[in-house]
Amino acid sequence: MANPKIRSSAQNVKKSNATAGRKPAFKSPYSKADLEEIFRRFSVQRPEPKGELEHVNPFTLVVAVALSAQATDVGVNKATRALFAAADTPQKMLDLGEERIRDYIKTIGLYRNKAKNVVALSEKLIRDFGGEVPRTREALMTLPGVGRKTANVVLSMAFGQATLAVDTHIFRIANRLLLAPGKTPDEVEQRLMKVIPDQYLYHAHHWLILHGRYVCKARKPECERCVIADLCRSPEKTWDIPAPLVELPQQVIGTQAAD
């Protein structure tokens, strides 16, 4: 009979170190049926959810989302209505110039740096993409001021791709509800993509943002207004009875309360 192979102590240490370095696999507290029901209810409540940034084409959407960093959608909309009326293409934005762009967006935080980015991304769109907004995440992320979140919003809202842009609302909701907890937006995005049922993925981004903005609010969640209160696994939950599941009035973009 062959002698059994004896693993050396060095091999054992190597295996132990490798195992210790691995993150434990995420186990959702929600069953597959729970997840189906959560997003089914969101779909009944808001059959056609919309982003709340005003825009007229993919270019103005890129600009609006880039401007929305550390700012509310309402504040960005107020500033961009006049800006987009004056410049709705990369060339028109360049013709406007950085100083005049600053004048339009000076009510938005970090407006000086954002005005520079708007000029720089307009230049790059003309130089590298023929003035057209690219349709891939990798290409979008080469634009000044455009990160993964902005790219995902543009892919979803402008080009109809099923993406998840993890903003402050989604990051909070994913962690608070234990839906897809993570330490970084990228980690939360990866986990959400795994747990959200495929048939609900396209609208999930907006459902979660709107739920976080108007119900599961940052300072104090309004659990009595929540349609998934009975399913929610959040340790912060204060109410177990779900709100009536009725379709909400159609969104009127540009008139919502501030975040």
C-alpha positions, 0 to 999 in steps of 0.5 A: 500500500502506498504511503500517505502523503504528509503535508509539510509544516510550510505547506500547512502554514501557506494554506492557513494564511491563504484561508485567513486572507479570504473574506467570508462569503456574504449570506443574505438574511433574505430568502429568494422569496423575500427578495422577489416580494420586496422588489415586486412591491416596489414595482407596484408602488412605482411601475416606472420610476425615474431619475430626478435630474433634469436633462435633455440628452445624454450629454446634459445627463452626464453633466448633471450627474457630474454636478450632483456630487455632494449636491441635491438633485433639486439644487442641480436642477435649479442651476442647470435649467438655464445652463442647458438652455444655453448649452446642450452640446459639448461644442456649445458648452465650450463656446460658453466657456469656463467663466460663464459656466461658473456663473450658471452653477455657482449655487452648487457646491465645489462649482469652480472645480466642477466648471473645469471638469465640464469644460474638460469633459466637453473637450474630450468628448469632441476630441475622442468621441466625435462629440457623442457620449460613449456607451460603455462604462470604461469609456465614460470613466475616462471623462473628467469628473466621471466615476463609476457611479456617474457612468452607471447612471448614464448607462441606465438612464440614457442607454437603457442598460441594467446598472446599479449606481451606488449613491449615498441613498443606496449605500445607506439602504443596502447596509441599513436593511442588510440587503447587501452590506459592504464597506465600499460602493463597489462592494455594495454594487457587486452584492446588490447585483447578486441578490436583486432578481433579474426581472427587477434589475433595470429599475432597482437603482431608482426604486432604492434611491427613491425609497431611501430619499422619501421613506428610509431617510438618513436621519430617521427611517419612516417605517410606518410608511414603508411597504416592506416593513414586514420583510425588512431585517434592519435592526433600526426598524421601528414598525412591522406592519407594511404600508398600503401597497398602492401605486404612487402618483406619477413623478413630476421631475424638478419639483421634488423636495430636497434630499 
